[in-house]
């Protein structure tokens, strides 16, 4: 009988568990992102092959790991990490990252779609049909159970139905909060009569300030008058200053002339004596 490849995996996993429980696996002293090791799963306490993805604390005492043969993740303390035996590193990882054809990743944002996916896949026998293996994640069609229920189709239709309901509810909310258009303004009889009088050339009511044109002309004239007043005031002040300076100059000249006359008279008196 030809050996089954799955037997090799199960034997490898069992060997890891036995060695870890017997403390035959050395603790992992140098921890770094990307390293493949043996980690203890918190849900069942068993040991599995894992890859370190990230540090969860600054002191690097806890890491996030992905169990490479199952695809799930867990937060594991560093003391629960062990060195992977060399004989257990020959087999490739059993878990391969895939995505469902025609089911967008945005579906995972919906709790209802995720719950439906778990309902179709948890504790079910699954069959995958490879659609594209040259991309990562690989694209597959997934079938569930003995009846081969097409998971892709159900999730796609479920997501479309939910999206339609969400859109309908959103439109109802918009309609509920949309204000009604304002009612047309109806003119009273007095307004209608006034409008008719204006249409027939009736007298128009003037504003208290008059027409804009006349108001502007009045302001312009006031500005001109104010400018002329300033010029006249400046001219008068200049004349006043000029007259004051002339007066002072005349007084000064008279005083000087008087002093000269007094000095000449004094000299004549001195000569006579």
C-alpha positions in Angstrom: 0.0 0.0 0.0 1.3 3.4 -1.0 1.9 5.7 2.1 -0.4 8.6 2.5 1.2 12.0 2.7 -1.2 13.0 5.5 0.3 10.3 7.6 3.6 12.0 7.5 2.0 15.2 8.7 0.1 13.5 11.5 3.2 11.7 12.6 5.3 14.9 12.6 2.7 16.7 14.7 2.5 13.9 17.2 6.3 13.8 17.4 6.4 17.5 18.2 3.8 17.1 20.9 5.7 14.2 22.5 9.0 15.9 22.5 7.6 19.2 23.9 5.7 17.4 26.7 8.9 15.5 27.6 10.8 18.8 27.7 13.1 17.6 24.9 12.7 20.8 22.9 15.0 23.6 23.7 13.5 27.0 24.6 13.7 29.6 21.9 16.2 32.2 23.2 16.6 34.4 20.1 13.1 35.5 19.0 12.6 37.4 15.8 9.8 38.1 13.3 9.6 35.5 10.5 11.2 32.7 12.5 9.6 29.2 12.3 9.3 27.4 15.7 7.1 25.3 17.9 4.4 27.3 19.8 1.8 26.2 22.4 -1.8 26.9 21.3 -3.7 28.5 24.2 -7.0 26.9 23.3 -6.0 23.2 23.8 -2.5 23.5 25.3 -0.9 21.4 22.5 2.3 22.3 20.5 2.3 23.0 16.8 4.6 24.4 14.1 4.2 28.2 14.0 5.7 31.3 12.4 6.3 34.5 14.4 4.5 37.4 12.8 4.8 40.3 15.3 5.8 41.4 18.8 2.9 42.5 21.0 4.9 44.3 23.7 7.8 46.6 23.7 9.8 44.3 26.0 9.1 41.4 23.4 7.7 39.1 26.0 4.7 38.1 23.9 4.3 37.5 20.2 1.7 36.8 17.6 2.1 33.6 15.7 0.4 31.8 12.8 0.2 28.0 13.0 1.5 27.1 9.6 -0.3 23.7 9.4 -3.8 25.1 10.3 -3.8 28.8 9.4 -5.1 30.2 12.6 -3.3 32.7 14.8 -2.7 33.1 18.5 -0.9 35.4 21.0 1.8 33.4 22.7 4.2 34.3 25.6 7.9 33.9 24.7 8.3 31.2 27.3 5.9 29.0 25.3 8.1 29.0 22.2 10.5 26.1 21.4 13.1 25.3 18.8 11.7 23.4 15.8 13.4 20.0 15.3 15.3 19.7 12.1 13.3 16.5 11.0 10.1 18.5 11.4 11.1 21.3 9.1 11.3 19.2 5.9 7.5 19.1 5.2 6.0 22.2 3.8 3.2 24.1 5.6 -0.2 22.4 5.3 -2.2 25.6 5.5 -2.3 27.6 2.3 -3.8 31.1 2.1 -6.7 31.2 -0.3 -9.6 33.5 -1.3 -13.0 32.7 -2.7 -13.7 33.5 -6.3 -16.3 36.3 -6.8 -16.5 37.0 -3.1 -14.8 40.3 -2.3 -12.7 40.8 0.8 -15.1 43.6 1.9 -17.6 40.9 2.8 -15.5 40.2 5.9 -16.6 43.7 7.2 -20.1 42.3 7.6 -20.7 40.2 10.8 -23.7 38.5 9.1 -21.6 37.3 6.2 -18.8 36.0 8.5 -21.4 34.2 10.6 -22.8 32.6 7.5 -19.4 31.5 6.4 -18.7 29.9 9.8 -22.1 28.1 9.6 -21.2 26.7 6.2 -17.6 25.6 7.1 -17.1 24.9 10.8 -17.2 21.1 11.5 -17.9 20.5 7.8 -16.0 18.4 5.2 -14.7 21.0 2.7 -13.7 20.5 -0.9 -11.7 23.1 -2.7 -11.4 23.5 -6.5 -8.2 25.4 -7.5 -9.0 28.3 -9.9 -5.7 30.2 -9.9 -2.6 29.0 -8.1 -0.2 31.6 -9.6 -1.4 34.4 -7.4 -1.3 34.9 -3.6 -3.7 34.2 -2.0 -4.7 31.4 -4.4 -8.2 31.6 -5.8 -10.6 28.7 -5.2 -14.2 27.5 -5.3 -15.3 26.0 -2.0 -17.8 23.3 -1.5 -19.2 22.3 1.9 -20.6 19.0 3.3 -21.8 15.8 1.6 -24.1 17.8 -0.6 -21.2 20.0 -1.9 -23.0 23.2 -1.1 -21.3 26.0 -3.2 -20.1 28.4 -0.5 -19.0 31.1 -3.0 -22.4 31.4 -4.5 -24.2 31.5 -1.1 -21.9 34.1 0.3 -22.0 36.3 -2.8 -25.8 36.3 -3.0 -26.0 36.8 0.8 -23.7 39.8 0.5 -25.7 41.3 -2.4 -29.0 40.9 -0.5 -27.5 42.5 2.6 -26.1 45.4 0.5 -29.5 45.9 -1.1 -31.2 46.0 2.3 -28.7 48.4 3.6 -29.1 50.7 0.6 -32.9 50.5 1.0 -32.7 51.3 4.7 -30.4 54.2 4.0 -32.8 55.6 1.4 -35.7 55.3 3.9 -33.6 57.3 6.4 -32.9 59.9 3.8 -36.6 60.2 2.9 -37.6 60.4 6.5 -35.3 63.3 7.2 -35.7 65.1 3.9 -37.6 68.4 4.3 -40.7 69.0 2.3 -40.4 71.7 -0.4 -41.7 75.1 0.7 -45.3 76.1 -0.3 -45.6 78.7 -3.1 -46.0 82.3 -1.9 -49.5 83.6 -2.5 -49.9 87.3 -2.9 -52.7 89.1 -1.0 -55.2 91.3 -2.8 -53.5 94.5 -1.6 -50.2 93.3 -3.0 -51.8 92.3 -6.2 -53.5 95.7 -6.5 -50.2 97.5 -5.7 -48.4 95.5 -8.4 -51.1 96.4 -10.9 -50.8 100.1 -10.1 -47.0 99.9 -10.7 -47.6 98.1 -14.0 -49.9 100.9 -15.1 -47.3 103.5 -14.4 -48.4 104.5 -11.0 -46.2 106.7 -8.7 -43.3 104.8 -7.3 -42.4 105.1 -3.7 -39.0 106.6 -3.2 -36.6 105.5 -0.5 -35.8 108.0 2.3 -32.3 108.5 0.8 -33.4 109.1 -2.7 -32.1 107.4 -5.8 -28.6 105.9 -5.7 -27.4 108.3 -8.4 -28.6 111.4 -6.5 -27.2 110.1 -3.2 -23.8 109.6 -4.9 -23.9 113.1 -6.4 -24.7 114.6 -3.0 -21.8 112.8 -1.4 -19.5 113.9 -4.2 -20.5 117.5 -3.8 -20.1 117.3 0.0 -16.6 116.0 -0.5 -15.7 118.9 -2.9 -17.1 121.4 -0.4 -15.1 119.9 2.3 -11.9 120.0 0.2 -12.5 123.7 -0.7 -13.0 124.5 3.0 -9.7 122.8 3.8 -7.9 124.8 1.1 -9.4 128.1 2.2 -8.6 127.3 5.8 -5.0 126.5 4.9 -4.7 129.7 2.8 -6.0 131.8 5.7 -3.7 130.2 8.2 -0.8 130.8 5.8 -1.7 134.5 5.4 -2.0 134.8 9.2 1.4 133.2 9.8 3.0 135.4 7.0 1.5 138.6 8.5 2.8 137.6 12.0 6.3 137.0 10.6 6.2 140.3 8.7 5.1 142.2 11.9 7.9 140.6 13.9 10.4 141.5 11.2 9.2 145.1 11.1 9.4 145.4 14.9 12.9 144.0 14.9 14.0 146.5 12.2 12.5 149.4 14.1 14.3 148.4 17.3 17.6 148.2 15.5 17.1 151.5 13.8 16.2 153.1 17.2 19.3 151.7 18.7 21.5 153.1 15.9 19.9 156.5 16.3 20.5 156.6 20.1 24.1 155.5 19.6 24.7 158.3 17.0 23.2 160.9 19.3 25.5 159.8 22.1 28.6 160.1 20.0 27.6 163.7 19.1 27.1 164.6 22.7 30.5 163.2 23.6 32.2 165.3 20.9 30.4 168.5 22.1 31.6 168.0 25.6 
